[in-house]
Amino acid sequence: MMYLQVHVPTQKLYLIEHNKIKKEYLISTAKNGVGEQYGSEKTPRGWHTIRAKIGGDEPINTVFIKRRPTGEIYSPELRKANPTRDWILTRICWLNGLESGKNRLGQVDTMRRYVYIHGTPDENTMGVPGSRGCIRMWNSDLIELFNKVPVGTKILILE
């Protein structure tokens, strides 16, 4: 059995197969901490699955807005021209909560909050919280993970 584990205190994501850590990635979760409430911009806890994988054929640094490629490729110049954008790059793994009342349905629904594992500009810092609720990864790490995990892969997010 393969699953992912996100450990918020250490800002690491683990790929686990047959109860052994096969790969470890440095990540960045929400700067607002953990929580499930709609509009909180916090990273939701508990069991999730990858609902959908988006962008598998797109080039590295492809910019996404609302899960759609914009036709732009991220660059520092593009960032300077758009300083308030929340950069979602390269690939998206859209998460779906599995625990009714905790991270699924109503005001705590991870999927309806559009929480993803996604790429981020290489100059962004990993290992410290900084996102708006999502789980950020460096683009090369995300491509590697994206290619290893199928839709339906379970993810446990721990605080």
Backbone as a ProteinNet text record, in pm:
[ID]
protein_1_A
[PRIMARY]
MMYLQVHVPTQKLYLIEHNKIKKEYLISTAKNGVGEQYGSEKTPRGWHTIRAKIGGDEPINTVFIKRRPTGEIYSPELRKANPTRDWILTRICWLNGLESGKNRLGQVDTMRRYVYIHGTPDENTMGVPGSRGCIRMWNSDLIELFNKVPVGTKILILE
[TERTIARY]
83.1	0	87.3	50.8	124	31.4	88.1	14.7	114.5	61.8	143.3	112.8	213.9	195.4	257.2	177.6	224.5	240.8	362.7	391.4	415.7	311.6	315.4	427.7	452.2	558.2	696.6	728.7	861	858	736.2	719	778.4	738.7	785.5	668.2	681.4	586.3	662.4	602.4	664.8	583.1	650.7	591.2	619.1	512.5	525.5	471.5	553.5	512.8	543.8	445.6	460.5	518.2	464.9	502	647.5	711.6	848	851.5	926.3	943	1032	975.8	1050.1	1110.4	1047.1	1096.8	1046.4	1128.5	1095.5	1112.1	1013.8	1017.6	997	1069.3	1048.7	930.8	839.8	718	695.9	586.2	540.7	389.2	340.1	195.8	150.4	29.3	-32.4	36.2	55	110.2	12.6	-118.2	-217.6	-230	-149	-152.6	-245.7	-296.8	-384.7	-528.7	-619.9	-761.9	-842.5	-968.2	-1051.8	-1158.1	-1181.1	-1292.2	-1277.6	-1386.7	-1390.8	-1346.3	-1259.5	-1211.5	-1097.1	-1053.3	-948.2	-807.8	-788.9	-656	-560.2	-613.9	-534.8	-528.2	-423.2	-408.7	-495.2	-583	-672.7	-600.9	-644.6	-585.5	-667.5	-609.3	-680.1	-654.3	-739.6	-724.9	-790.5	-718.6	-763.1	-726	-774.8	-727.6	-693.2	-616.6	-596.2	-718.9	-799.2	-922.9	-895	-798	-763.6	-618.8	-556.8	-422.1	-434.9	-379.9	-397.9	-262.2	-246.2	-126.7	-16.3	-46.4	56.1	134.7	76.1	145	199.6	185.5	229.6	379	444.5	586	604.4	724.1	757.3	736.4	687.8	659.6	536.1	452	324	244	181.9	99.8	-44.6	-106.7	-247	-328.8	-447.3	-548.4	-676.7	-737.7	-859	-840.7	-725.8	-692.2	-676.7	-664.9	-648.4	-516.1	-440.1	-317.1	-352.4	-277.4	-304.1	-235.2	-142.7	-60.3	70.4	86.7	209.1	305.1	432.4	537.4	597.4	600.4	648.3	791.5	816	950.9	953.1	1070.7	1078.6	1017.3	1028.3	969	816.8	759.9	614.7	569.6	647.8	616.2	618.6	718.3	729.9	609.5	561.8	446	313.7	313.3	192.3	224.7	258.8	311.5	213.2	83.2	-13.3	-63.8	-19.8	-67.1	-19	-106.2	-68.2	-27.9	99.7	151.6	126.5	46.7	20.7	82.4	189.7	272	283.6	312.8	364.8	265.2	213.4	118.1	28.3	-89.3	-182.4	-233.2	-226	-295.7	-405.7	-530.3	-645.7	-690.1	-699	-729.9	-879.1	-922.2	-1060.1	-1057.2	-1127.1	-1132.8	-1211.5	-1174.1	-1241.5	-1320.2	-1308.1	-1368.6	-1485.6	-1608.3	-1728.7	-1730.8	-1757.1	-1762.2	-1627.6	-1520	-1384.8	-1319.7	-1317.8	-1258	-1340.9	-1465.2	-1554.5	-1695.6	-1756	-1893.5	-1902.4	-2005.5	-2033.4	-1922.4	-1897.3	-1799.2	-1655.4	-1634.1	-1499.4	-1455.5	-1513.1	-1488.6	-1359.4	-1258.6	-1128.3	-1140.2	-1218.6	-1231.8	-1293.6	-1399.1	-1466	-1382.8	-1284.2	-1191	-1077.7	-1073.3	-970.6	-830.5	-811.6	-680.4	-604.9	-482	-399.5	-260.9	-194.2	-48.4	-7.7	73.7	107.9	249.3	296.7	429.3	428.7	548.9	566.5	697.7	713.5	839.5	960.7	1066.9	1187.5	1248.4	1220.9	1276.9	1195.3	1077.6	1001.1	1070.5	1059.9	1125.4	1041.2	1104.3	1040.6	1086.9	1011.3	1049	988.9	915.4	844.4	704.7	604.6	470.3	467.1	393.7	387.2	271.3	193.2	86.9	-44.5	-145.6	-280.7	-370.5	-312.3	-387.9	-341	-281.4	-233.6	-99.5	-51.9	79.1	166.3	264.2	354.8	475.7	521.3	644.2	726.3	857.3	938.9	894.4	902	848.8	908.5	1038.4	1100.7	1056	1041.6	991.9	847.2	767	626.4	611.1	688.6	681.7	716.2	820.3	858.6	744.1	686.5	576.9	454	418.8	302.6	310.7	429.9	449.5	447	459.4	462.3	326.7	239.7	115.4	-6.2	-95.5	-216.5	-327.7	-427.7	-550.6	-604	-655	-705.7	-605	-480.7	-380	-425.1	-413.5	-450.4	-338.6	-380	-286.9	-332.2	-241.3	-270.1	-194.1	-267.5	-206.9	-211.6	-93	-77.7	-20	-69.9	-11	83.9
-118.8	0	124.6	219.6	345.7	458.1	550.9	671.7	783.3	904.2	1020.1	1064.5	1116.2	1174	1313.4	1411.7	1549	1575.1	1609.4	1637.1	1787.1	1856.9	2003.2	2057.1	2001.6	2059.2	2061.9	1960.6	1956.7	2004.9	2035.2	2081.3	1980.3	1855.3	1749.2	1665.6	1616.6	1522.5	1393.8	1282.9	1151.9	1065.7	999.5	895.7	764.8	696.1	574.9	456.9	351.4	227.6	112.1	26.3	-90.4	-50.3	59.6	112.6	157.3	186.9	239.1	370.1	466.8	594	569.9	595	576.2	706.9	817.9	948.2	1054.6	1155.7	1267.1	1396.4	1485.2	1613.8	1727.6	1835.9	1958.2	2032	2081.5	2146	2278.1	2345	2463.3	2456.5	2449.2	2448.4	2590.9	2605.5	2737.4	2824.2	2950.9	3046.3	3070.9	3041.3	3057.1	2934.4	2833	2712.9	2607.2	2521.1	2412.6	2442.3	2393.4	2410.9	2379.6	2354.2	2305.7	2405.1	2511.1	2601.1	2675.1	2681.1	2753.2	2898.2	2947.2	3085.3	3108.9	3005.2	3021.2	3032.4	2985.3	2976.7	2896.9	2790	2698.6	2563.5	2486.4	2353.2	2255.4	2182.2	2089.6	1962.8	1911.7	1791.4	1668	1552.1	1425.9	1356.3	1256	1174	1238.1	1233.5	1286.2	1186.7	1213.6	1144.2	1249.1	1205.5	1289.7	1270.7	1374.2	1371.3	1378.2	1463.3	1482.4	1527.7	1490.7	1537	1623.5	1743	1841.6	1891.6	1899.2	1960.1	1864.3	1737.3	1637.8	1657.6	1722.1	1744.5	1885.8	1967.1	2107.1	2119.3	2221.4	2243.8	2289.6	2267.3	2315.7	2467.1	2516.3	2657.5	2709.8	2619.8	2662.9	2727.9	2841.8	2913.3	2865.5	2835.6	2795.3	2896.4	2922.8	2997.9	2917.3	2890.4	2807.4	2674.3	2613.3	2481	2478.7	2592.7	2601.7	2671.3	2619	2689	2823.6	2925.6	3060.7	3085.6	2997.7	3021.1	3089.2	3124.1	3190	3086.1	3117.9	3041.7	3136	3090	3174.7	3221.4	3346.7	3404.5	3513.4	3550.4	3660.4	3790	3810.9	3930.9	3926.8	3808	3792.2	3815.4	3767.4	3790.1	3938.2	4007.3	4150.5	4226.4	4182.2	4246.1	4210.5	4102.2	4053.9	4021.3	4121.8	4095.6	4033.2	4038.9	3986.6	3846.8	3790.1	3657.2	3549.5	3451.7	3329.9	3230.7	3207.7	3131.5	2981.9	2927.1	2783.7	2738	2659.1	2627	2476.8	2444.2	2316.7	2200.3	2161.8	2051.6	2081.4	2018.5	2029.8	1890.1	1857.5	1741.1	1798.3	1785.4	1842.2	1743.7	1789.7	1702.4	1697.2	1583.1	1559.1	1498.4	1560.1	1507.3	1377.9	1292.8	1163.4	1154.3	1255.9	1247.1	1345.3	1293	1376.6	1456.9	1587.1	1676.3	1728.9	1667.5	1714	1784.2	1717.3	1777.5	1747.9	1707.1	1674.1	1724	1789.2	1840.7	1969.3	2045.9	2168.1	2271.4	2338.7	2447.4	2399.9	2268	2213.8	2125.7	2145.3	2056.9	2094.7	2009.5	2035.3	2054.9	1971.1	1981.9	2115.8	2156.3	2283.2	2404.5	2383.1	2489.9	2499.8	2407.3	2405.1	2396.7	2297.8	2273.7	2176.1	2215	2137.8	2110.7	2014.2	2006.9	2064.2	2168.8	2234.6	2290.5	2321.8	2380.7	2527.6	2576.4	2714.5	2767	2898.2	2950.5	2899.7	2871.6	2817	2909.8	3039.5	3130.8	3134.1	3070.4	3060.7	2963.5	2991.8	2910.9	2788.8	2674.7	2553	2530.5	2450.6	2418.9	2512.9	2614.9	2706.5	2729.9	2746.3	2773.8	2904.5	2902.9	3023.5	3028	2920	2914.8	2972	2968.6	3012.4	2891.7	2784.6	2664.6	2540.8	2560.1	2447.3	2396.4	2291	2234.2	2264.9	2349	2388.8	2297.5	2273.3	2196.6	2264.8	2242.3	2286	2209.5	2272.5	2217	2082.1	2067	1939.6	1827.1	1856.5	1756.7	1719.5	1818.8	1793.7	1706.2	1733	1649.9	1505.1	1485.2	1349.9	1281.9	1350.8	1293.8	1269.1	1365.4	1356.9	1231.7	1201.4	1084.7	951.9	956.3	833.6	796.4	895.3	867	877.4	779.1	786	864.1	903.4	957.3	852.1	898	806.2	777.5	818	797.1	867.7	800	857.6	945.3	1048.6	1143.5	1169.1	1156.6	1188.7	1316.1	1419	1546.8	1555.9	1560.6	1559.9	1692	1736.3	1857.6	1821.3
0	0	0	-83.8	-91.8	-45.3	33.6	70.6	98.4	114.1	145.3	287.3	353.8	486	485.2	525	538.9	687.9	729	869.8	883.3	930.9	935.5	1024.3	1144.6	1229.6	1164.1	1084.1	1020.6	875.7	824.7	687.2	587.6	606.8	517.4	468.8	347.2	288.5	264	306.1	291.1	195.6	104.3	21.4	93.8	133.8	212.9	133.9	124.2	58.9	152.4	173.8	260.7	396.7	451.2	582.9	594.1	480.4	481.1	403.7	455.6	385.7	264.4	145.9	21.2	-28.2	7.3	-37.6	58.8	81.3	169.9	91.1	103.6	33.1	132.2	113.6	189.9	127.3	210.9	163.2	236.1	202.6	274.6	285	408.4	433.2	465.5	516.2	534.2	638.8	601.7	698.3	813	794	900.1	989	965.9	1048.2	992.6	1079.8	1038.3	1078.7	998.2	1026	902.3	922.9	814	767.6	839.4	813.2	680.2	605.6	478.4	500.8	413.8	421.4	517.9	588.7	690.9	632.6	510	449.1	537.1	598	679.4	609.2	638.4	581.4	660	590.1	659.2	705.4	819.5	877.5	841.4	870.6	856.4	724.3	697.8	578.5	457.5	346.9	218.6	108.7	-11.7	-131	-235.7	-334.9	-452.4	-540.8	-551.1	-628.8	-777.9	-814.1	-955.2	-965.2	-1076.8	-1109.8	-1235.2	-1228.5	-1334.4	-1381.9	-1514	-1572.3	-1610.5	-1618.8	-1645.5	-1773.7	-1871.3	-1999.1	-2014.4	-1910.8	-1919	-1888.1	-1945.1	-1913.3	-1768	-1715.6	-1581.8	-1577.9	-1463.9	-1439.1	-1511.2	-1565.9	-1619.9	-1507.5	-1536.5	-1438.8	-1451.5	-1336	-1331.5	-1253.1	-1302.5	-1228.3	-1239.2	-1125	-1118.6	-1191.6	-1170.9	-1225.6	-1376.8	-1438.4	-1583.3	-1614.6	-1710.6	-1749.1	-1814	-1777.1	-1828.9	-1962.4	-2001	-2118.6	-2083.3	-1955.7	-1908.5	-1851.9	-1859	-1792.2	-1688.5	-1565	-1455.7	-1478.9	-1442.7	-1442.1	-1334.9	-1286.8	-1190.4	-1245.3	-1376.4	-1437.1	-1429.4	-1451.7	-1441.9	-1297.8	-1202.6	-1060.8	-1028.4	-1078.5	-1052.5	-1109.9	-1225.3	-1289.3	-1220.6	-1141	-1072.6	-926.7	-846.6	-712.5	-613.3	-638.9	-541.9	-576.6	-687.2	-727.2	-631.6	-607.2	-535.1	-643.5	-661	-774.3	-757.9	-847.4	-855.3	-986.6	-975.1	-1091.1	-1116.5	-1241.2	-1289.6	-1288.6	-1173	-1157.8	-1038.5	-1038.9	-926.7	-891	-762.8	-708.3	-618.7	-662.9	-592.6	-486.1	-361.6	-249.4	-218.4	-168.9	-128.5	11.4	105.5	241.2	248.6	341.8	360.8	491	577.7	710.3	722.7	710.4	718	847.1	831.9	947.1	991.8	944.8	980	860.9	744.3	624.5	499.1	521.2	409.8	442.7	345.2	351.1	435.1	407.5	483	474.2	584.9	592	613	607.7	628.4	511	394.4	280.6	206.2	217.9	155.2	5	-61.7	-206.8	-245.5	-178.3	-210.4	-168.8	-83.7	-47.6	-150.3	-243.7	-348.7	-289.1	-202.5	-141.6	-230.9	-266.5	-359.2	-300.1	-360.9	-357.5	-492.1	-491.9	-617.9	-615.4	-735.5	-749.2	-712.5	-684.4	-641.7	-700.7	-711.5	-764.4	-687.1	-759.7	-698.1	-592.9	-602.8	-502.9	-373.2	-371.8	-247.6	-152.7	-25.3	76.6	110.5	115.1	163.7	307.3	381.4	518.6	620.9	575.3	664.3	606.6	692.7	643.1	562.8	450.1	368.1	270.6	261.8	161.6	215.2	129.2	166.1	194.9	243.4	278.8	206.3	89.1	9.4	61.5	-3.5	24.7	-95.7	-76.9	-184.9	-189.8	-313.3	-334	-442	-438.3	-550.4	-674.1	-787.1	-911.6	-949.2	-939	-976.7	-883.2	-753.6	-658.6	-690.4	-723.8	-753.8	-878.4	-981.1	-1102	-1068	-989.2	-948.9	-873.7	-774.8	-696.2	-784.1	-865.9	-955.7	-1043.2	-1089.7	-1175.9	-1100.2	-968.1	-887	-828.4	-807.2	-734.3	-825.6	-819.6	-900.5	-830.6	-909.7	-851.8	-755.1	-641.3	-539	-428	-446.9	-342.1	-214.8	-101.3	26.6	80.5	155.1	215.5	358.9	452.4	592.7	626.9	668.3	706.9	857.8	918.9	1064.8	1114.7	1230.9	1291.3	1402.4
[MASK]
+++++++++++++++++++++++++++++++++++++++++++++++++++++++++++++++++++++++++++++++++++++++++++++++++++++++++++++++++++++++++++++++++++++++++++++++++++++++++++++++

